[in-house]
Amino acid sequence: MHKPLKKIVIVGGGSAGWLTAGIIAAEHSTDAVSGIEVTLVESADVPTIGVGEGTWPTMRSTLKKMGISETDFLLECDASFKQGTKFINWQTNTNEYYYHPFTLPRGFNETNLAPFWQPFRDKISFADAVCMQSHLGEHDYAPKQISTAEYDFSANYGYHLDAGKFAFFLQKHGVKNLGIKHIVDHVGQVNAAENGDIASITTQQHGDISGDLFIDCTGTSSILLAKHYSVPFVGKKHILFNDSALAVHVPHQTPDSPISSFTCSTAQTAGWVWDIALPSRRGVGYTYSSAHLSDEKAEQTLRNYITPIIGKSAAQVSSIRKIGFNPGHREKFWHKNCVAVGLAAGFIEPLEATALALIELSAKMISEQLPATRQTMDIVAKQFNIKFLHRWDNIIEFLKLHYVLSKRVDSDYWRDNRDETHFPEGLQEQLILWKTQSPYHYDGDEAGKMFPPASFQYILYGMGFITNSARKKRIDLSKNADRLFNENVKHSRQLLAALPTNRELINKIKQYGLPKI
């Protein structure tokens, strides 16, 4: 119990395994006698799903901490900049749209602009009124200039990337620069210690590999937490219906086609289509509810979507991959000396790109709270489980919000989504509260939430929700709000005049690279 924790064994590769390994190895010495040994074991026979192509802005600090050059990352992972999500046809299916940008509303920490925008909601969208980023999105502008240092920005951003190339890039960097030990082998058995911990895993070619902490990154098979420990799965399909996805890669219409810096999410009769622009191609997919739509009709919807991009004949023969998933998560994520990260812990759906963000947050907490000995591990595990159960609840409420606010009546899918029997209890309460006061800093534990109150504002008011406050604000607060609205107009114009398009910036990065910090 008092023996120092020295050996960490990560089972499974992909983005989950290599991000986790890299985050831990970047923080803890792996080349000294007193350091931590990080070993990643992955099977050559298990393909990675490799669909998650969007990140949050947190990825910038993650890559920076790992000692990765942003220029190298962008070029080797076919990556571009992501400034948020553009939602099309979610409200009324009349070609309407709204933005959920990564930048907070102007002056968000001093003034809640939502009540002051409400009287003008018919004249200007919420995102346009309070943030410059939706204006950039309409012109496919980049969030920075070629002279801006790596990871610095004019507008907050994450990335669009090729998930397969990303995992390989992290592997290369982790083994070469961070001291991660890489073993390619198939795990055939999990061996228990007398106290119920995992003592070792047995591999086909390398025999038994022992460890003090085992991290399960084996995807939906979850061979450690689910299969070895039988930790129950908590299904959420009764709240969020989507359980299937079809994915396809398509070329740009022309080599100089615009690269959107927003994930495009277009609502359909039984789900929504994602459209993610990388420098070399577009990743497009349809996530939907199999209870509301057949695979055949979903496939035809996806082919119809890509037809204007690549032509009818090419669209009809494009190779489409089917991915099934069960929305939900494990009852707990850390049990004994095993913790699950990524799909092994759970998955809801691709909306708002939470998958990679949860991997980052999980790995970061494991690394920062890494138990010194086995004696303290159960305490850390308890805290980890509490925090991440809370985060999963927050994700589920936030994603459901997108659906319950829709006014679409063209299918059972949208009607069922607005049935209050499918609402999380917490969301029901918040919707009542938000009728008279806007989401702001007091809406729950800020530190434990995945999405800040600003994100709820963008979705609520983008979807046409109305907050009617019975109380008038002081005149000085109104003047301050006017100042912030005017500052946003001025700032938007400045950036529109100064920033290049996403395509222009990527081309310059290929030629010159970004300045090092």
N, C-alpha and C positions, 0 to 999 in steps of 0.2 A: 504493500500500500504506500510505502514511503519511498519506493524506488523512483528516481527521476524519469520523467517521460522523455524518451530519446528517439524512438523509432516510430515514424508515421508511415503507414502503408495506405496508399490511395489505390482502390481497385476500380479500374475503368478510366478511359481517356476522354476524348472529345473535348468540347469547350468546358464542361463541368470539371473533369479531372485535371486538365492542364491549367485552367484558371486557378483552381484550388491549390494545386501544387505550387504554382508560381507565386501566389499571394503569400503562402506560408513561408516558402523558401526565401522570398525577398525580405521578410521581416526577421527571420531567425537564422543565425549562423549555421551553415551546412558544411563548412569546410574546416572547422576547428574541432579539437578533441571534445570540447564541452558543448558542441553544437548539436542541432537536430538532424537526424537522417530522414530525408523524404524520398520514399520509393514509390513510383507509379507503375502498376502492373496492368497491362491491357492486352486483350486478346486480338490477334490479327484476324480472327474469324468473325468478329462482331462489328458491323458497320455502324457508324454514327448517324443519327437522324439528320443532323446538319441543316435544319430548316431555319432556326433562329438567326435572323439576319439583322436585327435591330438592337441597339443598346441604349442605355440611358447615359446622361452626362457623367455619371459616376465612373464610367469606364475610362475616362481621361485620367483621373487621379490613380486608378488601378494600374494602368499601363505605365504611367510616369513612375509610380513607386516601384514597379518591377524593373525599372531601368531600361525601358523600351523606347527607342526612337520613334516618334510619331510618324515621321516620314517613311521609315522602314515599314512600319505597321500598315500605313495607308497603301503603299505600293505593293507589298507582298500579300496582303489580304483582300485585294481588289476592293478597298474600302472607300467610302465617301462620308460626307457629313450629314447627320440627321438632326433636325431642329425641332422635331415633334411629330404630330400626326394630323393629317387632314381627313376629316370625316365627310363623306358624300352620301346623300340620300338616307341618312339615318333618321331624320325627323319626319319628313312628309313624302319622300320619294318623288320630288319634283326638281331634281338637279340642284337642290340646295346643298350648302356645305358650311362647315365651320372648322376652326383650328384649335388644337390643344398644343400650344408651344411650350418649349422647355424654359423660357424666361418668365420670371414672376411678373405680375402686373406692376406697372410703374409705382415706385414708392410703397410697395406692399407692406413693408414692415413698419411704416408710419401711418398709413391711411388705407382703409378698405374702400376702394373706388367703386365697388359693385353698386351700393345704394345710390351713388351720384350718377352712375351710368344708366340706371333703370329708366328714368324719364325719357331718355333718348334712344331706347333700345330698338325703335323702329327706324332710326336714322343711321345707325352705325353698329356693327357687330361688337360684342364685348371684347374679343381678342384684338380687333383693330383699334378700339378706343384706348385700351390700357397697355398694349404691348406693341413693339415694333416688329416682332418676329413673324407675324402672319403676313405683313407686307412683304417681307423678304421671301416668304414661301410662294407668294403669288408670282414672283419673278424668277424663281429658281435660283435665288442668290445664295452665296456661301456665307458662313458665319464669321469669316475672317479674311484677311488679305495675305498675300504671299510674304509680306514683310513681318507678319505677326508670328511671334515665336511659337514653337511647338507647344501644344496644349493650352495656349492663351487664346482669347477670343474677343470678338466684338458682340456676338450673340451666343448665348449658351448652346452647347451642342453635344450630342453623342455621335454614334456612327451607324452606318449601314455597312455590312461586311459579308464576305463569303465565309460561312461558318466552318466549312471543311478546311479552307486555307488558314483560317484563324487558329484552329486547333493545332495544325502542323507548325504554324509560326510560333505558337506558345511552347510547343514541345521543343523545337530547335533552340529557342532562347533559354528555356528552363534547364535543359541538359547542359548546354554550353556555358551559360553565364551564372546560373543559380545553384548548381551542384545537385540537381535532381537526378536520382538514379532511375533509369528507365528499363523496364523488363517487359518484353513482348512474349506473352505466354498465356495459355488457357488455364483458368482457375477451375479445378475439378472438385475441390472439397474445402469446407470451412471447418476448422478444428477448434473445439471449445476448451477453455481452461476449467479448472475445478470450480472457480467462483462464477462461472457463467460467461466470462469475457470471451472474446475471440483470441485464441492464443496464436494462431497462424492460419495461413491459407496454403493449400497444397496445389502446386502447379505441375503441369505435365513435364516440363523440361528442367525447371529450376528447383524442383522439390518444394519443401516447406519454407515459407517466408513468414517469419514472426514479426510482431509489432506490438507497440504499446497502445496505439490509437489507429483504428481502421476507418477510413472514409469511403463510403459507398457511393461511387459515381458510375454505377453499372446501368443507368437508365431505368426504363420502366420495369426491367426484370428484377431490379433491386435484390441482388443475390445475398446481400448481407442482412440488411434491415428487414426486408419482407420475407425472403425465403428461409434464411437461417433463424432469425429471431421471431418471425411471424407477427411483426407489428401490424396491427389492423390498418386497413385503408378506409378513409372517410370520404365517401363519394359526395359530389356537389352537383350532379347532373340535374337534380330537382330544382336547382337555382339557375345554373348556367347550362344551357341545353347542348351546346356544340360539343360533338364527340368525334368528328371526322374532319380531315383536311385533304385537299388535293393540291399538289404543288408542281410548278413547271418553271423552267428557265427559258426566257425568250430574249433574242437580241434587241438592241435598240433599233429604231426605224432607220436611223442613219448614224455614222460614226460620230457626228457632232450633235446628236440629239441632246436636249437638256437633261441634266441629272437632277431630279427633284431632291431637295433636302428635307422633305417631309415624307414619312410613310403615308401612302394613300390607302384609306380604308373605305371601300364602297359597299354599302349595305345591299343585300340581295333578299330574295323572298324567304330564305331559311338560314341566313348567316351573313357573311361579308367576305369580300375579296380584298386581300392585301396586295399592294403593288410597291415593290422596293427597288429603287434604281441604284445600281452599282455602276462604276465606270465602264465595265465591259458588257453588262447585260442588265436585265430586269428579272427579279424574282417575284413571281406572281402565284397566288394560291387562293383557294376558296375553303374557308372553314365553316362548317355547317352542322346542323342537327340531323342525324340519320333517322330520327323519329318523325321529322317533318319533310324530309326530302330523300329521294333515292340517289344512290351513287351515280346512276346513269344521267339523271337530270342535273345533278351537281356538275358532272363532267362537261355536259353540254353548255352549262352556264359559264364555266371557266373558259371553254374554247370560244364561246361567243365574245367573252371579254377580251381575249388576246387577238381576235381576228383583226380589229383596226390597227393593231401594232405590227403584226407580221403577215397579214393576208389570210384569206379564207383557207386556201389549200394547205399552207404551212400550219395553220392553227388546228386543222383536223387531223394532222399526223404527228403533232408534237407529243413527246413522251411525258406523260403525266404520272406522278407518283402518288399513291394513296397512303395516308397515314391515319390510323385509328388511335384514339386515346380515350381514357376514362377520366373525366374531369374530377379532381379531388386531390387529397394529400394524405400522408401517413398520420396516424393518431399522434405520434410523436416522432421526432427526427433524430434524437440522440438517445441511444439505449446502451447501457453498459459502456463498453469502450468502442462503440460504433456510432458514427454519425453519417446521415445521408445528405447528399448535396445534389442539386439538379433534378432530373426526372426521377431519380430514385426516391426523392422526398415527395414529389408530386408535380402536377401540371394542371392548369385550369384551361387556358386557351391562349392563342397568340396575341389577343388584343392588348395593346399598350406595352408589349415587349417586356413582360415581367420575368421571363425565364432566365435570361442572362443576368438581370439585376439581382434576382434572388441568389444566384450562384455567387455573385460578387459579395453580397451582404453576408451570406452564410460563411464563406471562406474567410472573410474579414473578421467576423466574430470568433471563429475557431482560432484564427491566428492570434488575435489580440487577447483572447481569454484562454489561450492554450494552457491546460492544467500543468502545473509543475510536477505533480505526482498523481498516482491513481487515486489517492485519498481525496483530492479536491475535484476529481473529474465529475462525480455525481452532482456536485453543487453547480458546476459550470453547465452540465447537461440540463439540469432543471431550469436554469436561467435561459439557456438557449431555446428550450422547448416552449417556454412561456412567451418569449419574444417572437418566435417565428409562428406560433399558432395565432398570435395577435396580428402578425403581418399578413398571413394567409387570409384571415377574416377581412382585413382592410382591403386586400386585393379583390376578394370576391364581391364586397359591397361596391367598390369603385367600378368594377367591370359591369356589374348588374345595372348600375346607374345609367350606363349608356343605352341599355335596352328599355328600361321602364319608362324613360322619358319620351320614347318615340311615339309619334301619332300615326304611324303606319297601320293600316287595317287591311292590307292586301293579302295577308296569309295568316294561317293559324299560328305560325311561329311568332309573329309580332304580337298577336292578340294574347297568346299564352304568356309571353314575356311580361305583359302588363298585368297579369293576374297576381293580385297581392299575396295569394297563397304561396307563390314562388319567391317572395321577397325575403331577404335576410331581415331579422328583427331590427337590428341596428339601423339599417337603411330606411325601414318604415318610419322609425322615430325621427331620423334626420330630415326626411322629406317633409314631415309636418313642421319641424322647426324652421326649415329653410323657406317656408312660405312667408315667414315674417322677419327672418333675419338671415343675412348671407353667411355662407361658410367663412370662418376666419380663425384666428389663432386659438380660440378656446374650444374648437371642435376636436376634442380628444387629446390623447398623448402624442404630441408632435414627434418626439424622439422614436416612438414605436411604430409610427405609421409609414407605410410605403409611399403614399401619395399625400402631398401637403394640401391644405385647404384651397390654395390657388388652383390646383388641378380640378378640384370639385367645382370651383367657380367656372372654369373654362368649359367643362362639360355641361353643367346646369344651364348656363346662359347661352352656350352655343346651341343647345337643344330647345331653346325657347322657354325655359322655366322662368316664372315670374315671382319675384320676392316683393311683397308689399309691406313695407315697414310702416307701422302706425305712428312712429315718432319722427319728427323733423330734426334734422341735424343743425347744429349751430352754424351761423353764417360764416364764421372764420374757418370752419372745417370745409364748408362748401367752396370757399375761395382757395383753400389749399388743394382741393380736388381739381378745381379748374386749372390751377398752376400745373399739376401733374399731367392732366390731359394735354395741355399745350406743350409741355416738355416732351411728351410721347410723340406728338405730331412732328416737332422739330427734330427729335432724335431719329425718327423713321426716315425723314427726308435726307438727313445727313448720311445715314447708312446706305440708303438706296442710291445715293450719288457716289459713294466711295467703294462699295463692295463689288467684287466680281461675281459672275455666276459660278455655280458649283463646278460646271464643266471647265470653265476657264481656270479656276483655281487648281483643280486636279491636274490639268495639263501643265501648269506652271510648277507644281510640286514634282511632277515627273522630270521636268527639265532642271529645276534649281534646288529642290528640297526646301523644307521650312527651316527658318533660323533655329539653331539650338538654344535652349534656355541657358 
